[in-house]
Amino acid sequence: MARPITPEDLWNLARVSAPEASPDGSFAVVAVTTYDVEENKGTGRLHRIECDGRANPLTDPDAGASAPSLSPDGTRLAFLRE
């Protein structure tokens, strides 16, 4: 029998932000946040998601990043560094 989900289970799940799609629709950028309960801290990392589903990390896993925003032509990316 499956056990009920616990608060610890929820904290161990990565959270994915709303995607920021490129103007031509060929890729999207998302922030993926993971949590460390012992440190009481969440850290975001940006990933580029290709149309075929491949994901490539864009930022360092040790420094937080969030709120991706692409330039109108899709050649530049702005984001918040935590």
C-alpha positions in Angstrom: 0.0 0.0 0.0 1.3 3.5 -0.9 2.0 5.8 2.0 0.6 9.3 2.2 2.6 12.2 0.9 4.4 14.1 3.6 5.6 17.7 4.0 9.2 16.4 3.6 8.2 14.8 0.2 6.9 18.2 -1.0 10.1 20.0 0.0 12.2 17.4 -1.9 10.3 18.2 -5.1 11.9 20.7 -7.5 9.5 23.5 -8.5 9.4 24.8 -12.1 8.5 28.4 -12.9 6.3 29.5 -15.8 8.3 29.2 -19.0 9.6 32.3 -20.8 9.2 31.3 -24.5 11.6 32.6 -27.2 10.0 34.9 -29.7 10.4 32.3 -32.5 9.1 29.5 -30.3 12.2 27.3 -30.7 13.1 27.2 -26.9 11.9 28.4 -23.5 13.8 29.3 -20.3 12.5 28.2 -16.9 13.7 28.6 -13.3 13.9 25.4 -11.4 14.0 25.8 -7.6 15.2 23.1 -5.2 15.0 23.3 -1.5 17.3 22.4 1.4 15.2 21.9 4.5 18.1 21.7 6.9 19.4 25.1 5.7 15.8 26.4 5.3 16.8 27.7 1.8 15.7 27.5 -1.8 18.0 27.9 -4.8 16.8 28.6 -8.3 18.7 27.6 -11.5 17.8 28.6 -15.0 17.4 26.0 -17.7 17.0 26.3 -21.5 14.4 23.8 -22.7 14.5 22.9 -26.4 11.5 21.9 -28.4 12.6 18.3 -28.4 12.6 18.3 -24.5 16.4 18.6 -24.0 17.2 20.8 -21.0 20.5 22.6 -20.6 21.4 24.4 -17.4 22.3 28.1 -17.9 23.3 29.2 -14.4 25.5 28.0 -11.6 23.7 25.6 -9.2 25.4 27.3 -6.2 24.1 30.8 -6.9 20.3 31.4 -7.2 18.7 32.7 -10.3 15.0 33.5 -11.1 12.6 35.6 -13.1 14.0 34.9 -16.6 13.1 37.4 -19.4 14.2 37.2 -23.0 14.8 40.2 -25.2 12.3 40.8 -28.0 14.6 39.2 -30.5 15.5 36.3 -28.2 19.2 36.9 -28.3 19.6 38.1 -24.7 18.4 36.9 -21.3 17.9 39.0 -18.2 17.3 37.4 -14.8 17.5 38.1 -11.1 20.6 36.8 -9.3 20.0 35.9 -5.6 
